[in-house]
Amino acid sequence: MRILIAVDGSKSSLDAVKVAGALVDPAADLVALYYSPRDLEKRVPEASRSIIGGAAAAVFDDARDALPAAIRGRVEFLQTDAPAAVGILKSATDWQADMVAVGARGHGGLQTLLLGSVSRAVVHGAHLPVLVARSMPPADRGFRVLTCHHAASAASVAKAIGHVHWPAGTTGTVIGVAESMLAGPLPSWLENRVRDPDTAAVAQAWQQEHDAEVTALEGVLAAFAASLPAAFRSATPVVAQGNPGERIIERAKSDGTDLIVLGRTPTDPLSRWLIGSTSEAVLTHASASVLIVPVER
């Protein structure tokens, strides 16, 4: 696997280096570090080319030193004068990367956002998996990974997970969310009216629909987990109910998840405005790193 890691000297970019480096196989994978000095040139317009070149060298050196020792000798350095997001995406294509890694925040005017503007642009513009890194797991254990199942993205997510070199001690859990209108416990307004025969029939149909959907999803998740690497097969898949983004974030928090893996399926602007995007919600509000796997239309 070929991983391009975007760096800019910030703590968040070094987090990306550390997280991505932990998922690299030193014997088989290749790593490239990408840097764009455009932001530095804007903030210090009078800086000479030698100063900018020295800053770039320092950024690369710090990032390389944050990688596992076995990888450092084979790292490639990439640099362009393009805006950061544009340069990252173009360099990933030119270098034939299989994955891009970015920090959750980067330098720039929108740094106060939970997800940096550069990271957000890369996620939405990339046609390959993007790792948005936040922090490494504690040193005394491996990664805790929460893998999100959706029918439209399951094959792409399974393929991406299969390409990653998961370190020893990694434990993976699969989650699926029953999100249809009828999925969930019987509403109180309907439960209070079950004495009426017609309403009782509606309540029974509602419950049967819910039970059938949950049972079907349990089987789907078990089959999905069986298609993943061994680290993802031991935990019982989780069936949640309700809003997918909310349930995924809640589960990740309760499990102490280090990395969430989910697909990003194409949606039209109206759908995103009406119901939102699960991947966007998870990226914005989860405290864990997130691996977004795009699914082409």
N, C-alpha and C positions, 0 to 999 in steps of 0.2 A: 504493500500500500504506500502511496505517496501523499504526504500530509504537508500542506502549506500553512504556516503559522504566521499571522500578522503581528508585528511588534512595533511599539512606538516609545519604549522606555518607561511606560507607566506600569504601576503595580498590576493592573488588570491584564495587561498584555503578558507580563511574566507569569501570571496565573494560567493564562492560556498555554504558555510554553510548558509549564509543569504538568498540567492536566493532559495535554496532548502527548507529551513525552512519556507519560506513564502508560499510554495506550499504544505505544510503538514497539514493534518487534525489532530489536537492534540488528538481528541477523538478516532480516528480509526487507524492512521498510526504509523509505527515504524521507528525509525532512528538509524542507526549505523554509528559511526565515525571510519574510518580506517586510520592507520598510519604505515608507514614503516620507520624504523630508518636507513635503508641501506645507504642512501645518507649522513646522519650525520656521520656514521661510516667511510665512505670513506674520508670525509673532515677532520675529527678529529680522525685519526686511533688510537691515544694513549688514547682516552677517555675510562674511565672505564664503566663497565656495570651500575654502580649506576648513573653516569652522564647521560648516554644514557636513562636510565629509568626515570630520573628526567625530561629530555627534552621531552620525550614522554608524561609524565603526564602534563607538562605545555602546550603542543600542544593540548591535549585533553581538558584541562580545558578552554583554550581560545576559542576553537571551540564550546564547550558546551554552554559557556556563550553568544555566538553569535546567538544561537537558540532562538526562542520564549520561554518565561518563562514556558508556559504550557507543553512544550515538554521535558525540561531539565531533569526532574526526571526519565524519562524512556529511556534515551539514552544508547545504548550499545557501548562499546569500543572494537575495533578489532585491532590486531597488529600482523604482521609477519616479518620475516627477509628476505623475498623475495624482489627482485627488485620491485619498486613501482607499475609499470603497471601490472606485473605478480601477485603481491599480491592483488591488487585491484580486478582484474578479478576473481581470485580464491576465494577470500573472498566473493565477490558478489554471486558466485555460491553456496558456502558452506552455506552462511547465507540466501540463497533463496531470494535475493533482486529482486524487481520489476523494480528498476531504480538505476542508479549510477550517482552521481554528482561529477564533478571535476572542478577545476579552469582552466581558459584559459592558464595559465602559471604555471609552477612548478619549483622547484629547479632542477638544473642539467646543463649539458654542453650546451644544446640547448635552454637555457632560453631566448635568444635573439629573437627566432622565435615568430611570432605573436601568434601561437598556440604552447604551450609547448609540448615537446616530449612525456611526460607521458600522457598528455591528448589525444594527437593524437593516441598513441598506444592503449589506452583504447577504444576510439571511434571505431577504426578499428577491435579491438579484441572482443568487446562485442556482445552478442546476446540478449541484452535487451536495452531499451532506456537509452541514456547517455545525461545528462544535462551538457553542457559546460558553466559555469557561468562567467559573466564578472562584472556586477554591478547591484545593486538594483534600482528599479524605484524611483523617488522622493517620499518623504514621504506623499505628499498631494494627491496622486492618486494611483490607482491600476496598474496592469500590462497591458501594451499594447502588444498584442500578434499577430504575423503574422503567419498564418498557411498556409503552401504550399501544394497545391494539385498536385498529380501525380497519374495516374490511377493505377500504380503498387504498390503504397504505401498507398493509401487513406484509406483502411480498417485498416491497422496497425496504422496509425497516428490517426484516429478517436478513436480507442480503447485506445491508450495511453493518449489522451486528456481527455477521459472520466474517466480515473482513477485518474487524478490529482485533488487535492482540490484547486480550483481557488479562490483566496481571493476576498473580496468585492471590487467592482470598476474595476474589470478586463474587458477589452474590446478586443474582438477578431475580426480579419479580415482574410478572406480567399483569397488567391491569386492563380491563375493558369496562366501558360505561354503557349501561342500558339507558338510552336517551330518548326513546320514543315518548309520545304524549301519555301513553298508558303505563309506562314503566314507573314503578314506585308503589308505595303502600296506598291503600284506599283512602281518598281524601276525607277529612272529617265531615264536610258538608254532605257527602254521599253516605258515609257510615251512619250518620244520624237519621237517615231517612229510609233505612233498609226495611222498615216495617211495611212499607207500601210494596205490593207484589211486583209492580213494574220496576220500581227503583231497586228492589232486591235482585231482580234479574240483571239489571245494568251493573250492579255492584259485583255480582258473581262473574259476569263476563269480563269486567275490568280486572278482577283478581286472576282469572284464568289466563288472560292475555299477559299479564305481568309475570306470572309463574312460568309460562311457556317461553317468554323471551329470556328470562334469567337462565332457565335450564339450557336453552339453545346456546346462549353466550358462554356458559360454563364449558360446554363441549368444544366450542370454537377456540376458546382461550387455551384449553388443554392441548389441542392439536397445534396451535401456534407455538406454545412453549416448547413442545416436543421438537419443533423445527429449528430451535435456537441452540447455541453452544451449551455445553454441559452445565456451565455456571448458572444458567437461566432455567434449568429444569427441575430443581429440587423444591423450590417454593411453590405452594399452592396458588394458582392464579386468583386474582382478586376481581370479583364482579361488583362494580359500584353502580349507583343509580342517581340520575339527575344531570346537572350540567357537567359536561366532560372536563372543562378547564378547572372548575372548582374542585371536582372530586380528585383529579390528578394532583393538584397542588396540595390538597388536604392529606392525601395518602403519602406523598413525598415528604411532607413535614413530619407526619407521625412516624414514618419509618426511618427518618434521618437519612434520606436519600442523598447521594452525592451527584448522581447523573440521571437525568430523565431523557429517554429516547422516544421520539414521536415523529410521525409523518406530517408533512405539510401538503395538503391536497389543494388543487386550484379551486378558488371560489370567486364568484363575480363580486364587484363592489357593493351591489345591493345586499347580497347575502351577508357580507362582512359587516355592513352597517346595521342590519336587522338583528343578527344573531351572534355577531362577533366571530373571532377565529380562536380555536382551541390553542393552536401553536403560539399565537400572539399573546394570549392570556398567560400561558405557562412561561413564555420567555420573559414577560414583564413582571410577573408576581412571584414566581418560584425562587427560592433561595439557592437551589441546586444548579449545577451546570446543566446545559440542555444540548442534546444532539438532535438537530432538525434534519430530517430526511425528506427531500422534495419528491413529489410524485408528479410526473409530467401529465398534462392534459391528454 
